[in-house]
Amino acid sequence: MYDIFRENKELNEVKKELAEAIGFQNLMTGILRTDTNRNHIIGDAELNLLAFRIQSIEGVPFTGREMIDRFGNTRKRSLTTLVDVVQELYIEKRREQTSETAKIPMDGTPTKLGSHLLWKRRFDLNVGMAV
């Protein structure tokens, strides 16, 4: 009987992770749809459109206004910068949500949540190569 409960708990955890991945994918798709003229520069109109789209995506832990404020603090208004800002904001807000609900510290603590979404985009170009 205990095996059934354990298996059910594991399946529910997998379902939660998949649901979050689907929500994050919808968010990234919304970002790509925002750049309608395909110049990879995000203007004010495109940013406001994305903020409106964010409100309709279920499970996004931040508001469009928070995203606009955070992206407005950046110097470069490119699509890549917008993706970085949204990923950081998403992870930050999800960590806040889980830290509020976390009662017992375990291996899956909020400090590790979303860290798989932060990959390094900048490479160290100071590495010497011999031919």
C-alpha positions as CSV (number, residue, x, y, z in Angstrom):
1,M,0.0,0.0,0.0
2,Y,2.9,2.4,0.8
3,D,4.4,1.8,-2.6
4,I,1.2,3.0,-4.3
5,F,1.3,6.3,-2.3
6,R,5.0,6.8,-3.0
7,E,4.4,6.2,-6.7
8,N,1.4,8.6,-6.7
9,K,3.5,11.2,-5.0
10,E,6.3,10.8,-7.6
11,L,3.8,11.1,-10.5
12,N,2.3,14.2,-9.0
13,E,5.8,15.8,-8.7
14,V,6.5,14.9,-12.4
15,K,3.1,16.5,-13.4
16,K,4.0,19.7,-11.5
17,E,7.4,19.9,-13.2
18,L,5.8,19.3,-16.7
19,A,3.1,21.9,-16.0
20,E,5.7,24.5,-15.0
21,A,7.8,23.6,-18.1
22,I,4.7,24.1,-20.3
23,G,4.0,27.5,-18.7
24,F,7.6,28.6,-19.2
25,Q,7.5,27.5,-22.8
26,N,4.3,29.5,-23.4
27,L,6.1,32.5,-21.9
28,M,9.1,32.1,-24.2
29,T,6.8,31.7,-27.2
30,G,5.0,34.9,-26.2
31,I,8.4,36.7,-26.2
32,L,9.3,35.4,-29.7
33,R,5.8,36.5,-31.0
34,T,6.4,39.9,-29.6
35,D,9.1,40.8,-32.2
36,T,6.7,41.1,-35.1
37,N,9.1,43.0,-37.4
38,R,11.9,40.5,-36.8
39,N,14.6,43.1,-36.1
40,H,15.5,41.7,-32.7
41,I,15.0,45.1,-31.1
42,I,12.2,45.5,-28.6
43,G,10.4,48.9,-28.7
44,D,7.9,50.3,-26.3
45,A,4.9,49.0,-28.3
46,E,6.3,45.5,-28.5
47,L,7.1,45.6,-24.8
48,N,3.5,46.7,-23.9
49,L,2.1,43.9,-26.1
50,L,4.2,41.3,-24.3
51,A,3.0,42.7,-20.9
52,F,-0.5,42.2,-22.1
53,R,0.2,38.7,-23.2
54,I,1.8,37.8,-19.9
55,Q,-1.5,38.4,-18.1
56,S,-3.2,35.7,-20.1
57,I,-0.5,33.0,-19.5
58,E,-1.4,30.9,-16.5
59,G,1.2,30.3,-13.9
60,V,3.5,33.3,-14.6
61,P,4.7,34.5,-11.2
62,F,5.2,38.1,-12.2
63,T,3.1,40.9,-13.7
64,G,3.7,42.7,-17.0
65,R,4.4,45.9,-15.1
66,E,7.3,44.2,-13.2
67,M,8.7,43.0,-16.5
68,I,8.5,46.4,-18.1
69,D,10.2,48.0,-15.1
70,R,13.0,45.4,-15.0
71,F,13.6,45.6,-18.8
72,G,13.5,49.4,-18.7
73,N,16.6,49.3,-16.4
74,T,18.7,47.6,-19.1
75,R,20.7,49.6,-21.6
76,K,20.4,47.2,-24.5
77,R,16.8,46.6,-25.8
78,S,17.4,43.5,-27.8
79,L,15.4,40.3,-27.9
80,T,18.2,38.4,-26.2
81,T,18.3,40.9,-23.3
82,L,14.5,40.6,-22.9
83,V,14.8,36.8,-22.7
84,D,17.5,37.1,-20.0
85,V,15.5,39.6,-18.0
86,V,12.3,37.4,-18.2
87,Q,14.2,34.3,-17.2
88,E,15.8,36.0,-14.2
89,L,12.5,37.5,-13.1
90,Y,10.7,34.2,-13.5
91,I,13.3,32.4,-11.4
92,E,13.4,35.1,-8.8
93,K,9.6,35.2,-8.3
94,R,9.3,31.4,-8.3
95,R,12.0,31.2,-5.6
96,E,10.0,33.7,-3.6
97,Q,6.9,31.7,-4.0
98,T,8.5,28.5,-2.9
99,S,10.4,30.0,0.0
100,E,7.1,31.2,1.4
101,T,5.5,27.8,1.2
102,A,8.7,25.7,2.2
103,K,8.5,24.5,5.7
104,I,11.2,21.9,5.9
105,P,14.6,22.5,4.3
106,M,15.5,19.7,1.9
107,D,17.7,19.1,-1.1
108,G,15.2,20.8,-3.4
109,T,15.3,24.0,-1.6
110,P,14.3,27.3,-3.3
111,T,17.9,28.3,-3.7
112,K,18.2,25.6,-6.4
113,L,14.9,26.1,-8.1
114,G,15.2,27.2,-11.7
115,S,19.0,27.1,-11.7
116,H,18.8,24.8,-14.7
117,L,17.3,27.7,-16.7
118,L,20.3,29.9,-16.1
119,W,22.9,28.9,-18.7
120,K,25.9,30.9,-19.6
121,R,25.6,32.7,-22.9
122,R,29.0,34.5,-22.7
123,F,32.1,32.5,-23.4
124,D,35.6,33.2,-22.3
125,L,37.4,34.4,-25.4
126,N,40.8,34.6,-23.6
127,V,41.4,30.9,-24.1
128,G,44.4,30.4,-26.4
129,M,44.0,27.9,-29.2
130,A,46.9,26.1,-30.8
131,V,46.6,25.0,-34.4
